[in-house]
Amino acid sequence: MSEGRLTESEIAAVLALAEAATAADGVGPLSEHALLRLRNGGHGLTAADAGAVVAYAHLDPAIADESAAAELVVHPAHRRRGHGRALLRAAVAEAAGPLRVWAHGDLPAAAGLAAAEGMERVRALFQLRRPAAEPLPDLTVADGVRLRAFVPGQDERAWLDVNARAFADHPEQGAWTLEDVRAREAEPWFDPEGFFLAEKDGKVVGFHWTKTHPDGAGEVYVVGVDPSAQGLGLGRTLTLAGLHHLRGRGVPYILLYVDESNTAAVRLYESLGFTRHAVDVMYGTPGAS
């Protein structure tokens, strides 16, 4: 087991084993956040067999009131050999405190490992989908509100400020930095025409950032509304703006992720034709939050 910054060859090996796991399990083992950190100077825990990297763990330190969080992947050809358990225990030791671990797709093997290590389910993230071709309500905008596209090099700071306020109780999203935005602007999928900002009295008060995946699927990437603009219906307005945009791009379906506990958002998305497709589960050691 080793910990620290990965070499270029190790990064390539981890990306390859993540692809193998995706093919075997039907779900990606690492989030976009973990993959971006990996590609931009990988750092994490690895396990090797005969000199080859066969398992990897991404670890985020504790922030604000949230415990440290991890994501693990073991190459399908090297499972049932104790690598996952060893990697999980190494991540717990590295966290030096409570740890939360994402299980993408809520696979039985992950649930079994979590239970064996005394971890409990602490959070669930729903993936919802809807066919893009299904009818959508017309887009209406409240008086005094203007929708426009994000302008790279101009709007990053304003967006970060609104994002921080909109997700003040969600440190994972609310703690995004300029570096996080720049990393996504450098991704092949980034399209400012699909990044909508809502302005009122000349200030950004909400946004909907959409994404188109390599397989052509569209995504409601993130929607946020400044608390000062609550009551204007901007959540629904911005969501619809992005949905109409994605449908106009010819995507076959549209997906999104929403926290199980965010019942208001779940109701909104269900009212717009989204249904549950999959679930990611987060398990935590005692005291994890």
N, C-alpha and C positions, 0 to 999 in steps of 0.2 A: 504494500500500500504506500502511495506517495502523495504528497500534498504540495501545492505551490503553482507557480506559473508554468504553463505547458509549452513545450517546444512546438514548432510548426508541424513536425511529423506527428506529434501526439494529438494536436488539434485535428489534423486530417483523420487520424485513427478514430477519435471520438465521434467526429461527424459521420464517418463510415459506419460505426457500430450503431449510432442513432438511426441511420437509414435502414440498417438491417432489422433493428427492433421495430421500426415503423412498419416495415413490410410483413414481419411476423405477427404483430399484434393488431394491426389495423388502426393504430393511433400513435401519434408522435410522443416519445417519452420526455421530450424537453420543450419547454415553452419558448415563444419567440424571444422573450427577455433573456433566458439562459443561452439560447443559440447566439444572440447578438453579442453577449459578453464573451462567449467562447470564441467566436470569430475575430473579435477585436481585442486580442491579447488574452487568450484563455487562461483561466485560473481555476483550480478545483482539486478534487481528490480522484485518483485513478488506481485501478487494480490491474495487474498484469499477469499473464500466464505465458510461460516460455518466451518472455521478452515482448509480447504483444499486449497492447492495451485492450482489456476485455470488459471493463466496467468504468463508469465515470459518475461523479456526483458534483453538481453545481451547488454552491452554498452562498446564501445571502446573509449577512450579519443581522442581528436584531436592530430594528429601527423604531423609534418612538415607543408605542405600547405594544408593538408586535414582536414576537419571538423570531429568532433566526429561522430561515426557511431553506429547504433543499429540494433538489430533483435528482433522481437516480436512474441510471440505465445500465443494464447488463446485456452483453451480446447474446442473442438467442442460442448460439452454439456453445456458450459457456455458462448456461444457467444450471441450477441445482448442484452447484459446486461450492456454495457458501460465499460467493463473491458479493451478492446483494446484501446479505446479513453483515458481512465484514465491512462493507462500504457504509451501510447505515450506522453501524456502531462507531466507525471512524468519524462520520459526520456529527453524531451526537457528541463525541469527545471534542471535536473541533469547535462546535457551537458553544461549549462550556456553559450550557444552560438549557432551558427548554427549546425544543426544535419542532418545527412543523415540516412535513414532507408531502409534496404533491404526488398523487397517483393518477396520472392522466389516463382516462378511460375507465378508471375504477376496476382494473383487472383483478381476477380472483387471487393470483399469485401475490400481488401487492397487498391486498387486504389480508391475506394469510400471514405475510411477513410482518405487517404492522401489528396484527393481533399477537403474534408470537413474541414481539419485542415490547409488548405492553403499551402500545399506542392506541389512541382513540380517535374517531372521526370528529374533527372540529370545524370543518367547513366543506361546502360543496359548491361547485361552479357548473351551471347548466350550459350546454351548448344547444341553442335553439336554431331552427332553420325554417325557411319558407321558400317555395318556388318563386323565382323572380317574375315569372309571367302572370302570376295571379293579380287580379285588380288591386289597385291601391287607392285610398282616399285622395281627393284633391289636396294640394298644398295650400294652406292659408297662413298668412303671417300677421301677427298682431300689429296694430297701429303703432308707429314710432320705431318699429324694429326693421332692420335691413339685413338681409343675408348676402354674403359675398364669399369669394374663395380666399383661402389662406395665401399669403404672399411670402415665400421663403426669403429670409434675410431681413424681413420687416416685422413679422408678426410673432416670432418665437417668444419674446419676453411677455407680451400681452397674453398669449395662450398659456404660458406657464403659470402666470398669476391667476388666471381664471381656473385652470386645472387644479391648482393647489387649493383654492377656495371651494371648488365644487367637490373635491375629494379629500376634504380636511379630515374626515373620519375613516379614510381608506389610505393609509400611508404608502401602500404598495404603488398606487397610482398617483397619489397626491405629491409624492416626494420626487417625481421626475425632475431631471435637471436639463440644462441646455445640451449637455453631452448626449443625453438620452434622445432628445429630439433630433439632433444632428445625425445620430447613428441611423435613425429611421429615414431621414431625408436622403441618406446615401444609399438606401435599399432600392433595388430595381422596381419594386412595386409602388414606391412613393409617387403620388400624383396630387399636386396642390389643387387641381380642379375638382377633386373629390374630397376636399378638406374644407368644410363649410364653417364660417364664423357668423354669429349673430351679433349685430351691433345695436346699441340703444344709446342715444345722446352721444354718439361718437366713441363709445367704449365697447370693447368686446365683452359680451355677457353670456355667451354660450357657444358651443361648437359641436360638430359631428365630423369625425375623421373616419373616412371609409378606406377600405383596402380591397385590392383585387389579387387573389392568390394565383400562383403559377398554373394551377389546373383550371383557372377561369372563374372560380367561385368568388362571389363578392362577400364582404364582411362589414358589419357595423362595428368598426374597430373600437371607437370610444366616443361616447356622448356625454357632455357635461354642461351644466347650467350654473351660473353664478348664483349663490343664495339670494343676492339682492334682486335678481330677476325672476324669482319664483312667482308663480301665479299668472304668467303670460302664456303658458302652454308651450314654452320653447322646447321642452323635451320631445313632445310629439311633433312639433313643427320641424325641428332639426332632424329627427329620425326620418320623417317622411322625405325631407330634402335629399338625404343620402340614399334612401331606397329608390326614389325616382331616378337619381343619378346612376345608380348601379344597374337598374333595369335598362336604362338607356344605353348602357355599355354592353348589353347583351349577355350578362352573366346568367348561368342556368339556375342558380339558387343563391340565397343570401343567408349567411350564418352570423351568429353573435354569441358572446359569452356574457352571462349575467349571474350574479351571486344568488344562491338559493334564498338567502335572507332578505334580498331586495324585492320584496313582494310587489311594491308599486311598479317597479320597472318590469317585472315579470308579467304583471297584468297588462301594462302598456304594450309590450311586445306581442303577447298573445292576442290582444285586440287588433293587431296589425297582421295577423295570420301566421305568426311563428308558433312552432310546436317543438317539443323537446326531442332532441336527437341523441345526445350523449351527456355524460356527466364526468367531471373531474372531482376527485375527493382529496381533501387534505387531512392527513393524520398527524396527531401531535403527541409528544411525550408529556408526562404529567407536568402541569403548570403552563403548557403552551397556550398562547393566545394570539 
